[in-house]
Amino acid sequence: MMKDFNFYAPTRVVFGKSAEEKIGELVSNNQGKKVLIHYGGGSAERSGLLSVVRKQLEAAGIPYVELGGVVPNPLLSKVNEGIELCRREQVDFILAVGGGSVIDSSKAIGYGVSFDGDVWDFWDGKATPKQCLPIGVVLTIPAAGSEMSSSCVITKDEGLIKRGINSDLCRCRFAVMNPERTYTLPPYQTAAGATDIMMHTMERYFSKYEDMTLTDAISEALLRTVKDATLVVMEQPEDYRNRAQIMWAGSLAHNDLTECGTEKDFATHRLEHELSALFGVTHGAGLAALWPSWARYVKAKHLSRFVQFAVNVMGVENDFSHPDETAEKGIRAIEDFYCKIGMPTNIHELLGREITDAEIDVMVDKCSRGGTITLGAMEVLRPEDMRNIYQMAK
């Protein structure tokens, strides 16, 4: 049976080679009077993008302050620094220049500016966001989809606890996307981003609700497109057409479009959060290392869905007499794809060493919050299931 749904995607997307020319106008139209430009490392400066952003704001007569230094798996300490800066400078609009880590850090800052308490309370379940400063994005890394999502994932420095929350309050007012800005991404980052994009849709596609034919078709087309485009740009990094496919897919994969009539699972994402929090690995690579093991762990109970994925997404010939073999060929096919683009298919490949049982115990404890919560929707995972999947993925 199809699940009832409420689709809400308010972000204005300005897409193309001249997209940055609209930054000043977009901030002005959203009543930004004092802006925080939030970004990561030196690439935004070296590429000239920060210079473009500054000139755009200056031409529109909009003052700004800056805060760089966001790292992958963005940290609570940087969020608190941004909250303090925004309060001191009376910032009323945040402009994120970067990828998912910068956007999520911006969202967390936006939540915290008007909150009279510890912003981590939102991720700890002790409080619920009531307000968020308006946020705009100049996207440089297609991967997380945070530019059009309600999601915000932050890592607490103390204890390396990585958690996400969802609220429509943090949905970005606009996203400026120029595929040319992705030409210089390192191949590994391109591949990890594509893996994350595909996983955002796969985590919705693998659902116990299987009656939304149109949503399935959209999901399958998105997955095929990203897979094919990624293979091209790994060899031809300045292929505008295929860079554009990936960039637009990144937004569509996580703005809930591919969830309409279904229910997201996101167990693999939650399991991966513990990997990237504990070991600092790239999120997309961690997803690639875990998903095949999750798939093999749950596929027997959801065989028709895995067969459909194998045939419609991975191009496997359907062996109607042996559906389990068809499903397994689909999993092997995506493992082959990961290998082609330089992604790992297990934790050993990800870390370059064996993960210990003690480390798995730590991840299970954090993931299950001491055994108090479960993961997943298509198949509910309890702590022992989490441990089994980590063990399978070793």
C-alpha positions as CSV (number, residue, x, y, z in Angstrom):
1,M,0.0,0.0,0.0
2,M,1.2,3.5,-0.8
3,K,1.9,5.7,2.2
4,D,0.2,9.2,2.5
5,F,2.7,12.0,2.2
6,N,3.2,15.8,2.5
7,F,5.8,17.1,0.1
8,Y,7.4,20.4,0.9
9,A,10.4,21.8,-1.0
10,P,10.6,25.6,-0.6
11,T,14.2,26.2,-1.7
12,R,14.7,28.4,-4.8
13,V,17.3,26.9,-7.1
14,V,19.4,29.1,-9.4
15,F,21.3,26.7,-11.6
16,G,23.9,27.3,-14.4
17,K,27.2,28.9,-15.5
18,S,26.1,32.4,-14.4
19,A,24.4,31.4,-11.2
20,E,26.8,33.3,-8.9
21,E,25.7,36.6,-10.5
22,K,22.4,36.3,-8.5
23,I,23.9,36.1,-5.0
24,G,23.4,39.7,-4.0
25,E,19.9,39.9,-5.4
26,L,18.9,36.6,-3.7
27,V,20.2,37.7,-0.3
28,S,18.5,41.1,-0.7
29,N,15.2,39.5,-1.7
30,N,15.4,37.4,1.5
31,Q,15.8,40.6,3.6
32,G,19.4,39.9,4.5
33,K,20.9,43.0,6.2
34,K,24.1,41.5,7.7
35,V,25.5,38.2,6.4
36,L,27.8,35.5,7.8
37,I,29.8,34.0,5.0
38,H,30.5,30.5,6.3
39,Y,32.9,28.2,4.5
40,G,35.4,25.4,4.9
41,G,39.1,25.3,3.9
42,G,41.2,27.2,1.5
43,S,39.7,25.9,-1.8
44,A,36.9,28.5,-1.7
45,E,39.5,31.2,-1.5
46,R,41.9,29.7,-4.0
47,S,39.2,29.1,-6.6
48,G,38.1,32.8,-6.5
49,L,34.6,31.9,-5.4
50,L,34.8,33.8,-2.1
51,S,36.0,36.8,-4.0
52,V,32.9,36.6,-6.2
53,V,30.6,36.2,-3.2
54,R,32.2,39.2,-1.4
55,K,31.8,41.4,-4.6
56,Q,28.2,40.3,-5.0
57,L,27.3,41.3,-1.4
58,E,29.3,44.6,-1.7
59,A,27.6,45.5,-4.9
60,A,24.2,44.9,-3.2
61,G,25.3,47.1,-0.2
62,I,25.1,44.2,2.2
63,P,27.8,44.1,5.0
64,Y,29.2,40.7,6.0
65,V,31.5,38.9,8.4
66,E,33.3,35.6,7.7
67,L,33.9,32.3,9.4
68,G,35.9,29.6,7.8
69,G,37.4,26.3,9.0
70,V,34.5,23.9,8.7
71,V,35.8,20.4,8.5
72,P,34.2,17.2,7.0
73,N,31.9,15.8,9.7
74,P,31.3,19.4,11.0
75,L,32.1,20.0,14.6
76,L,30.0,21.4,17.4
77,S,32.9,23.6,18.5
78,K,32.8,25.5,15.2
79,V,29.0,25.8,15.4
80,N,29.3,27.4,18.9
81,E,32.0,29.8,17.5
82,G,29.6,30.8,14.7
83,I,26.7,31.3,17.1
84,E,28.8,33.7,19.2
85,L,30.0,35.6,16.1
86,C,26.5,36.0,14.8
87,R,25.2,37.3,18.1
88,R,28.1,39.7,18.5
89,E,27.8,41.0,14.9
90,Q,24.0,41.0,14.8
91,V,24.0,38.7,11.7
92,D,20.5,38.1,10.3
93,F,21.4,35.8,7.3
94,I,23.9,33.0,6.8
95,L,25.4,32.3,3.4
96,A,27.0,28.8,3.2
97,V,29.7,28.5,0.6
98,G,30.7,24.9,0.2
99,G,29.2,21.4,0.5
100,G,27.1,19.5,3.0
101,S,29.5,20.0,6.0
102,V,29.4,23.8,5.6
103,I,25.6,23.8,5.0
104,D,24.9,21.7,8.1
105,S,27.2,23.8,10.2
106,S,25.3,26.9,9.0
107,K,22.0,25.3,9.8
108,A,23.2,24.5,13.3
109,I,24.4,28.0,13.8
110,G,21.1,29.3,12.6
111,Y,19.3,27.1,15.2
112,G,21.5,28.3,18.0
113,V,21.6,32.1,17.6
114,S,18.2,32.6,19.2
115,F,18.2,29.6,21.5
116,D,18.8,30.3,25.2
117,G,20.7,27.1,26.0
118,D,23.2,24.5,24.7
119,V,22.5,24.0,21.0
120,W,23.5,20.4,21.3
121,D,20.3,19.9,23.3
122,F,18.5,19.7,19.9
123,W,20.7,16.7,18.8
124,D,20.4,15.2,22.3
125,G,16.6,15.2,22.2
126,K,16.3,17.6,25.1
127,A,14.9,20.5,23.1
128,T,13.2,21.1,19.7
129,P,14.2,24.0,17.4
130,K,11.7,26.8,17.2
131,Q,13.6,29.3,15.1
132,C,16.4,29.3,12.5
133,L,18.2,32.2,10.8
134,P,17.5,32.2,7.1
135,I,20.2,30.4,5.1
136,G,21.3,30.6,1.5
137,V,23.8,28.3,-0.2
138,V,26.5,28.6,-2.9
139,L,27.1,24.9,-3.6
140,T,30.5,23.6,-4.5
141,I,30.3,19.9,-3.7
142,P,27.3,17.8,-4.8
143,A,26.8,15.1,-2.3
144,A,24.9,15.7,0.9
145,G,21.9,17.3,-0.6
146,S,21.6,19.5,2.4
147,E,20.9,22.5,0.2
148,M,17.3,21.3,-0.3
149,S,16.8,19.0,2.7
150,S,15.5,19.5,6.2
151,S,18.4,17.5,7.7
152,C,21.4,18.8,9.7
153,V,24.1,16.4,10.9
154,I,26.7,17.6,13.5
155,T,29.5,15.9,15.5
156,K,30.1,16.7,19.1
157,D,33.8,17.0,19.7
158,E,33.7,15.4,23.1
159,G,33.1,11.7,22.6
160,L,32.9,12.1,18.8
161,I,29.1,11.7,18.8
162,K,27.6,12.2,15.3
163,R,23.8,12.8,15.1
164,G,21.3,14.3,12.8
165,I,18.0,16.2,13.3
166,N,15.3,17.2,10.8
167,S,13.2,20.3,10.8
168,D,11.7,22.4,7.9
169,L,12.9,25.5,9.8
170,C,16.4,25.0,8.4
171,R,15.4,24.5,4.8
172,C,17.5,26.9,2.7
173,R,15.9,29.9,1.1
174,F,18.0,29.5,-2.1
175,A,20.7,27.4,-3.6
176,V,23.1,28.8,-6.2
177,M,24.6,25.9,-8.3
178,N,27.2,26.2,-11.0
179,P,28.5,22.8,-12.2
180,E,31.7,24.4,-13.3
181,R,32.6,24.9,-9.7
182,T,32.8,21.1,-9.3
183,Y,35.5,20.6,-12.1
184,T,38.4,20.7,-9.7
185,L,37.0,18.3,-7.1
186,P,39.4,15.4,-6.5
187,P,38.3,12.1,-8.0
188,Y,37.8,10.5,-4.6
189,Q,35.6,13.4,-3.4
190,T,33.6,13.2,-6.7
191,A,33.1,9.4,-6.2
192,A,32.2,9.7,-2.5
193,G,29.7,12.5,-3.3
194,A,28.1,10.4,-6.0
195,T,27.8,7.5,-3.6
196,D,26.1,9.7,-1.0
197,I,23.7,11.0,-3.6
198,M,22.7,7.5,-4.7
199,M,22.4,6.3,-1.2
200,H,20.0,9.1,-0.3
201,T,17.7,7.7,-2.9
202,M,18.4,4.1,-2.2
203,E,17.6,4.6,1.5
204,R,14.1,5.7,0.3
205,Y,13.8,3.2,-2.5
206,F,14.3,0.2,-0.2
207,S,11.0,0.6,1.6
208,K,8.2,-1.7,2.8
209,Y,5.8,0.6,0.8
210,E,6.2,-0.7,-2.8
211,D,3.1,0.7,-4.5
212,M,4.3,4.1,-5.6
213,T,5.2,3.3,-9.3
214,L,6.0,6.9,-10.2
215,T,8.3,7.5,-7.3
216,D,10.1,4.2,-8.0
217,A,10.6,5.3,-11.7
218,I,12.0,8.7,-10.6
219,S,14.3,7.0,-8.2
220,E,15.5,4.4,-10.7
221,A,16.2,7.1,-13.3
222,L,18.1,9.2,-10.8
223,L,20.2,6.3,-9.7
224,R,21.0,5.2,-13.3
225,T,21.9,8.8,-14.3
226,V,24.2,9.4,-11.4
227,K,25.9,6.0,-12.0
228,D,26.5,6.7,-15.7
229,A,27.5,10.4,-15.2
230,T,30.0,9.5,-12.5
231,L,31.8,7.0,-14.7
232,V,32.1,9.8,-17.3
233,V,33.4,12.6,-15.0
234,M,35.9,10.3,-13.4
235,E,37.6,10.3,-16.8
236,Q,36.5,13.7,-18.0
237,P,36.3,16.0,-15.0
238,E,35.3,19.1,-17.0
239,D,32.3,17.4,-18.8
240,Y,29.7,20.1,-18.0
241,R,26.7,18.0,-19.0
242,N,27.5,15.1,-16.7
243,R,28.7,17.4,-13.8
244,A,25.3,19.1,-14.1
245,Q,23.4,15.8,-13.9
246,I,25.2,14.9,-10.7
247,M,24.8,18.3,-9.1
248,W,21.0,18.4,-9.8
249,A,20.6,14.8,-8.8
250,G,22.2,15.6,-5.4
251,S,19.4,18.0,-4.6
252,L,16.6,15.8,-5.9
253,A,17.9,12.8,-4.0
254,H,17.5,14.5,-0.6
255,N,14.7,17.0,-0.9
256,D,12.2,14.1,-0.2
257,L,10.9,13.8,-3.8
258,T,12.1,10.2,-3.9
259,E,10.3,9.6,-0.6
260,C,6.8,10.5,-1.8
261,G,4.5,7.5,-1.0
262,T,7.3,5.5,0.5
263,E,9.2,5.6,3.9
264,K,12.9,6.2,4.3
265,D,15.0,3.6,6.0
266,F,18.3,5.3,6.6
267,A,19.8,2.5,8.7
268,T,23.0,2.5,6.5
269,H,23.4,6.2,7.1
270,R,23.0,5.8,10.8
271,L,25.5,2.9,10.9
272,E,27.9,5.0,8.9
273,H,27.7,8.0,11.2
274,E,29.5,5.9,13.8
275,L,32.3,5.0,11.3
276,S,32.9,8.6,10.2
277,A,32.6,9.9,13.8
278,L,35.1,7.4,15.2
279,F,37.6,7.2,12.3
280,G,37.1,10.5,10.4
281,V,36.4,8.7,7.1
282,T,34.6,10.3,4.2
283,H,30.9,9.8,4.6
284,G,30.2,8.6,1.1
285,A,33.0,6.1,1.3
286,G,31.7,4.8,4.6
287,L,28.3,4.2,3.0
288,A,29.9,2.2,0.2
289,A,31.7,0.1,2.7
290,L,28.5,-0.8,4.6
291,W,25.6,-0.9,2.2
292,P,26.4,-4.3,0.6
293,S,26.5,-6.0,4.0
294,W,23.2,-4.3,5.0
295,A,21.6,-5.4,1.7
296,R,22.7,-9.0,2.2
297,Y,21.5,-9.0,5.8
298,V,18.0,-7.9,4.9
299,K,17.3,-9.0,1.3
300,A,15.8,-12.4,2.0
301,K,12.7,-10.7,3.6
302,H,12.4,-8.1,0.8
303,L,13.5,-10.1,-2.3
304,S,11.2,-8.5,-4.8
305,R,12.5,-5.0,-4.0
306,F,16.1,-6.2,-4.5
307,V,15.3,-7.9,-7.7
308,Q,13.6,-4.7,-9.0
309,F,16.7,-2.7,-8.1
310,A,19.0,-5.3,-9.8
311,V,17.0,-5.2,-13.0
312,N,15.9,-1.6,-13.3
313,V,18.9,0.2,-11.8
314,M,21.9,-2.1,-12.3
315,G,20.9,-3.7,-15.6
316,V,21.0,-7.3,-14.4
317,E,19.1,-9.8,-16.5
318,N,16.1,-11.2,-14.4
319,D,16.4,-14.9,-13.7
320,F,12.7,-15.5,-12.9
321,S,13.5,-19.0,-11.6
322,H,16.1,-17.8,-9.1
323,P,15.2,-14.4,-7.7
324,D,17.7,-14.7,-4.9
325,E,20.5,-15.0,-7.6
326,T,19.1,-12.0,-9.4
327,A,19.1,-9.9,-6.2
328,E,22.7,-11.0,-5.3
329,K,23.9,-10.1,-8.8
330,G,22.4,-6.6,-8.3
331,I,24.4,-6.2,-5.1
332,R,27.6,-7.5,-6.8
333,A,26.9,-5.0,-9.6
334,I,26.9,-2.0,-7.3
335,E,30.1,-3.4,-5.6
336,D,31.7,-3.5,-9.1
337,F,30.6,0.1,-9.7
338,Y,32.1,1.2,-6.3
339,C,35.4,-0.5,-7.3
340,K,35.4,1.3,-10.7
341,I,35.1,4.7,-9.1
342,G,37.6,4.0,-6.2
343,M,35.1,3.4,-3.4
344,P,35.5,0.6,-0.8
345,T,33.1,-2.3,-0.4
346,N,34.0,-3.2,3.2
347,I,35.5,-1.6,6.3
348,H,39.0,-3.1,5.8
349,E,39.2,-1.4,2.4
350,L,37.9,1.8,4.0
351,L,40.3,1.9,6.9
352,G,43.2,0.0,5.4
353,R,43.2,-2.4,8.4
354,E,40.9,-4.8,10.3
355,I,38.4,-3.2,12.6
356,T,38.4,-4.7,16.1
357,D,35.5,-6.2,17.9
358,A,36.0,-3.6,20.7
359,E,35.6,-0.8,18.1
360,I,32.5,-2.5,16.7
361,D,31.1,-2.6,20.3
362,V,31.7,1.1,20.7
363,M,29.9,1.9,17.4
364,V,26.9,-0.4,18.3
365,D,26.6,1.3,21.7
366,K,26.7,4.8,20.2
367,C,24.4,3.8,17.3
368,S,21.8,2.3,19.6
369,R,22.3,4.9,22.3
370,G,23.1,2.3,24.8
371,G,20.6,-0.2,23.5
372,T,17.7,2.2,23.8
373,I,16.8,2.7,20.1
374,T,16.5,0.7,16.9
375,L,17.4,1.7,13.3
376,G,15.6,1.3,10.0
377,A,12.1,1.1,8.7
378,M,12.0,-1.5,5.9
379,E,13.7,-3.8,8.4
380,V,14.1,-2.8,12.0
381,L,17.6,-3.3,13.3
382,R,18.3,-3.9,17.0
383,P,21.7,-3.7,18.6
384,E,22.5,-7.3,17.7
385,D,21.5,-6.7,14.1
386,M,23.8,-3.6,14.0
387,R,26.7,-5.7,15.3
388,N,26.0,-8.4,12.8
389,I,26.1,-6.0,9.9
390,Y,29.3,-4.4,11.1
391,Q,30.8,-7.8,11.4
392,M,29.7,-8.8,7.9
393,A,31.3,-5.6,6.6
394,K,34.7,-6.1,8.3
